[in-house]
Amino acid sequence: MSRITKELLRKRAEHNEMMLGNLEEIALTLRGNHQNREFRLILQASKNLIALKQYNRKNGESNQAQRIRISQLEGIEQCESLVKLDLTVNFIGLEQIEESVQCLSQCRLKELYLTGNPCTDWAGCRDYVIGSVDSLQTLDGKDISHSDRIKAKHNLPKLQEELLYAIEEEKMKEETRKHQEEMKKQLGEDDGKQFYTPETRKEMYLQQAREKEEKDRRNNPDKYVIKELTSTFNKDGSVRQCDEGQYKPNLNQWDDPEFTILTMKIPKFLDTQLVDVNVNPKYVSVRIKGKLTQLRLDDEIIVSKSTIQRSEITGELVIKMPKVTPNLIIKQLNEKNKKQQEQQKLTQKQQEELKQRQEQQRIDLLLQKSQIRQTLLPDDDMPDLE
């Protein structure tokens, strides 16, 4: 049985930059060691593994989903090209058969397998499915003839009424079974028999997975050795300065008199959950996938007012830490530089205004000269046009 782990989910979450915190949809391809079965599901993170979601919307012509604890179908009507669906040995019961069949009736499904599901214990299950899904041609490996469809359509209203009574009977049987189990537990009687339910199947698979993991631990003990994290202090008690992950941090303590800023270029596809930041008054440490990057600070900082941000585009990590005592020398230099820049801008503006005035005066002078020349020239002296 394939186990769904965080590492597996991160590998399949490349479309979400391998981040699990805001993951909404993921495609899983799992291979089990039982009958070499293979299945593919598209699941929402907020749902459990009991709901079959959209499978390969455009090209999903066939879907094998045997023995994976499916109890209800939903969203499968959006699978435009799905023509074959194998749900052998799942847990689709009478309570879920109506909604599941309505979902299938909106598809162009031609072949369906329901063998081993609790709903097949009801005698009218086959006719109910045939009468509800018009496109169906084969059910549980048996072809559907024209007479079978006419009979199922004719009996469909009656079957819908019988389904309600069958659901009530099933609920009563379930309550009786649970009551008997509780009585056996109270009396201490255990005959070793278990009902075949999603819970018992899950427990069986988990037991198999535990046995497989124990065997793997015995055969490959080095694989499960937990590596000790490196210490943040030296032997003499001083704070270490290190960059084990080779992320080349950039610590800026002098450009801003009120803040100390640390920037690190982290791969953008690295999950933020793998980044552990620890801000202290005299040092800051960042542990990424177990590798420590730590720097000492010249000025004491205020931990509670520090901010930690990461870019969603580049993945860069920025830690902005306000200083307890701002550096007055840097502040004075910055103010002096600011005044000088303002004075330079004012001087440049005055020079530009002076140039504009001079240019305007020159233009006005030329216009005056032109007007004077026109007034001094008599009309008789003007030559005739040829």
Secondary structure, 3 states (H helix, E strand, C coil): CCCCCHHHHHHHCHHHCCCCCCCCEEEEEEECCCCCCEEEEEEECCCCCCEECCCCCCCCCEEECCCCCCCEECCHHHCCCCCEEECCCCCCCHHHHHHHHHHHHCCCCCEEECCCCHHHHCCCHHHHHHHHCCCCCEECCEECCHHHHHHHHHHHHHHHHHHHHHHHHHHHHHHHHHHHHHHHHHHCCCCCCCCCCHHHHHHHHHHHHHHHHHHHHHHCHHHHCCCCCCCCECCCCCECCEECCCCCCEEECCCCCCEEEEEEECCCCCCHHHEEEEECCCEEEEEECCEEEEEECCCCECCCCCEEEECCCCCEEEEEEEECCCCHHHHHHHHHHHHHHHHHHHHHHHHHHHHHHHHHHHHHHHHHHHHHHHHHCCCCCCCCCC
